[in-house]
Structure formats: C-alpha cells, structure tokens
C-alpha cells in the first residue's frame, strides 16, 4: 500500500515577506557569534584532563 504524499507548506503574503527579510538579516550577520567563552571552557577541560589524556595516549587507548 502506498503512502500519500503530503503537501509542502508554502509561505505567502506577509509571512513570506517577513521570512525573506529575516533571512537577509541573518545572512548579513553571519559569523557574528562569539565563541570565546566556549573556547575558554574547553581549554579548562583540557587542562583538567591532561594527565588522564597523557595516560591514555601512553597506553595506546586514546582514540584521537
């Protein structure tokens, strides 16, 4: 038994215009996310686990 193909919703009118406008703004602001906090957290994680990582590497069990 075949499944019915569902219709794909299409934006029209004001909703479509708003979507396009928001997409243009998002495209202009691409890459403006600041990941410095996440980077600092990762460095802290790395330092806390350096001994464990070194042990795993020495045993040949470190997967990366």
MDAnalysis code that builds the backbone (N, CA, C; Angstrom):
import MDAnalysis as mda
import numpy as np

u = mda.Universe.empty(192, n_residues=64, atom_resindex=np.repeat(np.arange(64), 3), trajectory=True)
u.add_TopologyAttr("name", ["N", "CA", "C"] * 64)
u.add_TopologyAttr("resid", np.arange(1, 65))
u.add_TopologyAttr("resname", ["UNK", "UNK", "UNK", "UNK", "UNK", "UNK", "UNK", "UNK", "UNK", "UNK", "UNK", "UNK", "UNK", "UNK", "UNK", "UNK", "UNK", "UNK", "UNK", "UNK", "UNK", "UNK", "UNK", "UNK", "UNK", "UNK", "UNK", "UNK", "UNK", "UNK", "UNK", "UNK", "UNK", "UNK", "UNK", "UNK", "UNK", "UNK", "UNK", "UNK", "UNK", "UNK", "UNK", "UNK", "UNK", "UNK", "UNK", "UNK", "UNK", "UNK", "UNK", "UNK", "UNK", "UNK", "UNK", "UNK", "UNK", "UNK", "UNK", "UNK", "UNK", "UNK", "UNK", "UNK"])
u.atoms.positions = np.array([
    [0.852, -1.174, 0.000],
    [0.000, 0.000, 0.000],
    [0.900, 1.240, 0.000],
    [0.611, 2.166, -0.846],
    [1.412, 3.381, -0.981],
    [0.979, 4.423, 0.050],
    [1.950, 5.231, 0.451],
    [1.664, 6.330, 1.373],
    [1.340, 7.587, 0.578],
    [0.414, 8.338, 1.082],
    [0.045, 9.593, 0.420],
    [1.168, 10.606, 0.557],
    [1.421, 11.345, -0.493],
    [2.438, 12.393, -0.461],
    [1.814, 13.629, 0.168],
    [2.435, 14.095, 1.250],
    [1.875, 15.263, 1.919],
    [2.294, 16.542, 1.202],
    [1.455, 17.529, 1.293],
    [1.748, 18.820, 0.666],
    [2.825, 19.548, 1.447],
    [3.674, 20.242, 0.729],
    [4.722, 21.047, 1.348],
    [4.139, 22.434, 1.603],
    [4.203, 22.903, 2.867],
    [3.646, 24.224, 3.147],
    [4.427, 25.323, 2.420],
    [3.711, 26.293, 1.887],
    [4.327, 27.392, 1.148],
    [3.928, 28.699, 1.813],
    [4.918, 29.531, 2.091],
    [4.638, 30.835, 2.690],
    [4.152, 31.792, 1.618],
    [3.155, 32.569, 1.965],
    [2.632, 33.559, 1.029],
    [2.373, 34.860, 1.772],
    [2.287, 35.907, 1.023],
    [1.903, 37.214, 1.577],
    [2.897, 37.759, 2.578],
    [2.374, 38.269, 3.700],
    [3.195, 38.925, 4.718],
    [4.165, 37.940, 5.373],
    [3.735, 36.695, 5.555],
    [4.606, 35.689, 6.180],
    [5.834, 35.445, 5.309],
    [5.639, 35.387, 3.988],
    [6.757, 35.170, 3.075],
    [7.712, 36.364, 3.087],
    [7.149, 37.567, 3.082],
    [7.974, 38.772, 3.095],
    [8.787, 38.856, 4.383],
    [8.172, 38.538, 5.514],
    [8.871, 38.561, 6.800],
    [9.983, 37.519, 6.822],
    [9.697, 36.340, 6.282],
    [10.705, 35.279, 6.241],
    [11.919, 35.716, 5.419],
    [11.686, 36.277, 4.252],
    [12.782, 36.712, 3.387],
    [13.582, 37.821, 4.061],
    [12.892, 38.738, 4.694],
    [13.561, 39.844, 5.391],
    [14.456, 39.304, 6.524],
    [13.918, 38.393, 7.326],
    [14.695, 37.801, 8.419],
    [15.880, 36.995, 7.897],
    [15.699, 36.318, 6.770],
    [16.788, 35.546, 6.173],
    [17.919, 36.465, 5.714],
    [17.571, 37.612, 5.133],
    [18.594, 38.569, 4.691],
    [19.378, 39.126, 5.873],
    [18.672, 39.454, 6.959],
    [19.337, 39.974, 8.158],
    [20.271, 38.914, 8.736],
    [19.803, 37.673, 8.793],
    [20.626, 36.588, 9.329],
    [21.857, 36.364, 8.464],
    [21.706, 36.476, 7.147],
    [22.834, 36.295, 6.240],
    [23.867, 37.408, 6.410],
    [23.406, 38.629, 6.643],
    [24.325, 39.752, 6.842],
    [25.097, 39.609, 8.152],
    [24.487, 39.006, 9.162],
    [25.119, 38.861, 10.472],
    [25.796, 37.504, 10.652],
    [26.046, 36.824, 9.568],
    [26.705, 35.522, 9.642],
    [28.064, 35.644, 10.295],
    [28.407, 34.684, 11.111],
    [29.723, 34.660, 11.720],
    [29.900, 35.651, 12.849],
    [28.836, 36.230, 13.337],
    [28.977, 37.215, 14.398],
    [28.826, 36.588, 15.789],
    [28.838, 35.255, 15.857],
    [28.707, 34.569, 17.136],
    [30.068, 34.534, 17.824],
    [30.094, 34.888, 19.090],
    [31.341, 34.914, 19.860],
    [31.473, 33.613, 20.649],
    [32.453, 32.786, 20.297],
    [32.666, 31.514, 20.958],
    [33.806, 31.569, 21.963],
    [34.193, 32.752, 22.425],
    [35.331, 32.864, 23.333],
    [35.064, 32.171, 24.672],
    [33.832, 32.246, 25.160],
    [33.504, 31.594, 26.435],
    [33.609, 30.070, 26.289],
    [33.073, 29.527, 25.204],
    [33.151, 28.091, 24.985],
    [34.592, 27.638, 24.802],
    [35.383, 28.465, 24.128],
    [36.787, 28.149, 23.922],
    [37.536, 28.121, 25.248],
    [37.258, 29.082, 26.117],
    [37.896, 29.124, 27.435],
    [37.488, 27.911, 28.272],
    [36.219, 27.526, 28.195],
    [35.763, 26.342, 28.920],
    [36.488, 25.092, 28.429],
    [36.684, 24.978, 27.116],
    [37.359, 23.808, 26.562],
    [38.819, 23.769, 27.002],
    [39.471, 24.929, 27.020],
    [40.864, 24.958, 27.481],
    [40.944, 24.489, 28.932],
    [39.983, 24.912, 29.753],
    [39.949, 24.473, 31.138],
    [39.736, 22.975, 31.240],
    [38.863, 22.434, 30.423],
    [38.619, 20.994, 30.395],
    [39.891, 20.259, 30.005],
    [40.553, 20.781, 28.991],
    [41.792, 20.177, 28.506],
    [42.851, 20.139, 29.608],
    [42.985, 21.231, 30.344],
    [43.996, 21.289, 31.406],
    [43.648, 20.334, 32.547],
    [42.366, 20.251, 32.892],
    [41.952, 19.375, 33.989],
    [42.169, 17.905, 33.645],
    [42.068, 17.573, 32.380],
    [42.149, 16.179, 31.977],
    [43.468, 15.832, 31.279],
    [44.445, 16.712, 31.333],
    [45.707, 16.487, 30.624],
    [46.398, 15.215, 31.106],
    [46.410, 14.971, 32.410],
    [47.075, 13.784, 32.937],
    [46.355, 12.518, 32.476],
    [45.055, 12.541, 32.502],
    [44.276, 11.377, 32.065],
    [44.495, 11.101, 30.580],
    [44.516, 12.167, 29.783],
    [44.735, 12.022, 28.345],
    [46.132, 11.486, 28.073],
    [47.137, 11.992, 28.788],
    [48.511, 11.521, 28.603],
    [48.618, 10.035, 28.942],
    [47.944, 9.605, 29.996],
    [47.967, 8.190, 30.381],
    [47.335, 7.324, 29.292],
    [46.195, 7.756, 28.780],
    [45.523, 7.003, 27.726],
    [46.370, 6.943, 26.455],
    [47.038, 8.050, 26.117],
    [47.906, 8.055, 24.935],
    [49.079, 7.091, 25.119],
    [49.658, 7.092, 26.328],
    [50.787, 6.205, 26.607],
    [50.370, 4.738, 26.505],
    [49.141, 4.447, 26.891],
    [48.631, 3.070, 26.830],
    [48.092, 2.714, 25.445],
    [48.077, 3.699, 24.541],
    [47.580, 3.452, 23.188],
    [46.072, 3.371, 23.123],
    [45.385, 3.903, 24.111],
    [43.919, 3.834, 24.160],
    [43.246, 5.136, 23.814],
    [44.011, 6.181, 23.521],
    [43.433, 7.480, 23.177],
    [42.947, 7.421, 21.730],
    [41.655, 7.659, 21.484],
    [41.096, 7.444, 20.142],
    [41.406, 8.536, 19.117],
    [42.014, 9.650, 19.553],
    [42.219, 10.748, 18.595],
    [43.665, 10.933, 18.269],
])
